[in-house]
């Protein structure tokens, strides 16, 4: 049976009078989709809308053939079971007063009727599936390591047999070796369970492991989208290039111009322009057109779309010269 698709269609999101996501469209079905951008780019806000926690100012969030606001009570309950979140910090996602087994059981009780023996067997199965000793069900979150807590959060999400996981920076709070184990786990679960997932991150190396396609978000706008491998090997937008080259590689010096990586003085978030390209203040290729005319997503060949007036020059290596 084909899995339902979770989609954002031209979604705009705002907090009060401040718009933080501008007309974003993406689709999450079987396989992995990456949503990439630095802090403040709108990634988590969009994730909350996809989970039904925020109402768009405009546009639609659709699961299968139904828009979320049009769902009845039963449909909403099925949606909450089918689309599950995994947040970045297991210590915050788990109730410190509850034992791990009780946290997983809470999800089972909410969505399935089963007797105590069946419930305990399912908890043990879920913990084993994510690489945890079932005996850890008796412990509380503070008695587990960071990696173990994150595995417990994933086990709880899997308890209701979801079709889609929304993974918000699931490895950012972990050290490098534990990150690798969690990524291995997510890759195995995707293959074994046929899960679709949206992976939210600022790290292109992470989406390379798990996602076939990716969307790069800057100041609430998609600036580039396409196959993840293409984004890694030949970025078409200066911002994607900056994100890629921000990943340290042994023996390879960082080659991104300072104009790309530096933020405007006195700000802690990406510059948002009222006209022109939102990235123009940080882009060494910006010209008069970039200041006057906002770029739109356009075809760059090979299934790639990019919002940059000078994408062809980025692809040709002009930013390195």
Secondary structure, 3 states (H helix, E strand, C coil): CCCCCEEEEEEEEEECCEEEEEEEEEEECCEEEEEECCCCCCHHHHHHHHCCCCCCCEEEEEECCEEHHHCCHHHHHHHHHHEEEECCCHHHHCCCCCEHHHHHHHHHHHHCCCCHHHHHHHHHHHHHHCCCCHHHHHCEHHHCCHHHHHHHHHHHHHCCCCCEEEEECCCCCCCHHHHHHHHHHHHHHHHHHCCEEEEEECCHHHHHHHCCEEEEEECCEEEEEEEHHHHHHCCCCHHHHHHHHCCCECCECCCCCHHHHCCCCCCCCCCCCCCCCCCHHHCCCCCHHHHHCCCCCEEEECCEEECCCCHHHHHHCHHHC
